[in-house]
Amino acid sequence: MRASGVLLPVSSLSSKYGIGCFSKEAYQFVDFLKKNGQSYWQILPLGQTSYGDSPYQSFSTFAGNPYFISLEELIRKGLLKKKDCDAADFGKDPADVDYGKMYRVRYRLLKKAFQLFYDIKDTEFVKFLAFQEREADWLYDYALFMALKDYFKGKSWVEWPDDIRLRQPEALKKYEEQLKEQILFYEYLQFEFFSQWEQLKSYANKQGVKIIGDIPIYVALDSADAWAQPELFQFDEDCKPTAVAGCPPDGFSATGQLWGNPLYNWEYHKHTQYAWWIRRVGACYQMYDVIRIDHFRGFDEYYSIPAEDQTAEFGKWEKGPGLGLFDALNKALGDLDVIVEDLGYITDSVRELVRAVGFPNMKVLEFAFDARDSSGPRDYLPYNYDKNCVVYTGTHDNETLRGWLDSIPKADYGMIERYLGRRVEDKEEMVAEVIRLAQASSANLCIIPMQDYLVLDNKARINEPSTLGKNWRWRLLPNQLTPQAGLLMKKLTKTYGRMPVQTARVKESEKPAEEDIEKPAKQSVSDEASNQMEQGSGKEIQKSVSDEAVNQTEQSSGKEIQKSVSDEAVNQTKQSGEKAADETAKSDEKSAAKTILEDLEKVAAEAVEKDFGRAAEVVGKDFGRAAAAAGKAISRAAGAALEKVSDKVADKAAEFAAGKSAGKDGRKDSEKKAERK
């Protein structure tokens, strides 16, 4: 089935406290995706980042990033005070993540929350104990590892004293007792992280939005995985790596890329029937609906660099586990929903492995238009796609589409124009045309980075490989996800047959409660729609209706939607409208306008609940009747209000009075239609 989605890291969400997290803005982003016809939200790895802040270098392959814990949720639970969070310095730029300040401030606040949580020991603490037991395979080793890193002032475990570096029993017992509270603190952070993430993922799924997660092929050397289970890796008897991962020299780097990740001992994994990999991938499917496997070619062949080397120049290719690993995963976990990252230099044997596993691979349009590379058009131009692939304009490692168009040679830009069959001088227009190529392609799934829909330049780039200090920092600005920003997204998704089947709405109660904090946008009649009705603007209600109703509203230019609805819905609306008019007439003149507006909103909300797909039709058809029935009362209210309320309210009342005649015409039309029916 054809579908589309958006790539946006959690860290790049707008938020109040320094970094995107599982706060109300994440729920609003899900609402934004659903409203604009998107079926997938692709994110980057959720693991706890280490030095360099890359989500692909994590302290644990199983643990989540504590930065993503919503402080607003902890405030709601009474574990933090809002004034303490507001006073914390997370940085001044709302479009940037300041990881230095994040590290210094965020953990101090999280520690406060933990101490109160531990002291109270309420029903949540019982859930915490169950979480400890359920995740015991990895949780305790991770928490001990992090407590030890704090104790040794952040040093890598390879620099710890030999007794604890080599996990001698006496040393383990000593530090477990000495660091008991700090171990509990890190276990609590994981409990809170997974509690909040599961709630967000559940909300997204109920909205019809699936989560595409990202699993790095390698783990970091400085990680709980490498320290606690050295047998998984190519280590010597002293638990030090003999070889590390990277990429060979190429046109972008004369000395190659030295990643430094420990390489797997594939013979050991094969001997254990890939038990650790089954556990790892199984944990990913608890977190995500689909997983993208980074650097998939490493399962066919991997580049091995001697551990003592300072560059990647003298590495060599070694055979990976191949199809055997995926046979074991399928046998243990069933059919896998996987996206293969097979970008870069790809050999025939890698292509054969991709075909054998049957997973969709990636196509990137920025790679298709390179006059210097003959393989680009062959692999990445849309006419060469089969359906079993995922098309992107670019990935987190690429320039934004607008930034790329600004930087490519004229010859490459000319290639795009020839493919389109016309000249496109305006760069913003060209961004939309390249997105159109992706959406129009035969690929079953189309994923577009959020920056490209917003036509942002390279200031919004997520990562530039082989550089440090400026990556993983970009964030959306507050209110940047405007309705206009979703217009192109929705239009192209619908035009090229990628709209999802309409799903049921999620009740407001299923979102996280935030008593003192602004809640995620409701999907019933919005406050904005209510204000539009109050101002008499004549605009149709555009939120929480079916896509067909929205399109009809946009095309009608304020005319009544003329489709018939069920007798039950009409009668319900008629009765509610008449009741609204009667009650308003009895109210005093000061509140008459306000009362009718509230009742009209109630009418719309009830109609939405009763018949979601036809709500816009009901509101459009019967709004005139209700307004006409209340016309006299509103006229009286307008006269009194002109003297007693603000100019803004007076203007609103006058506008409603002016709309009286239009309401009468709407009533007559409705009566005639009813008689004909």
Disulfide bonds with the S-S distance in Angstrom:
none
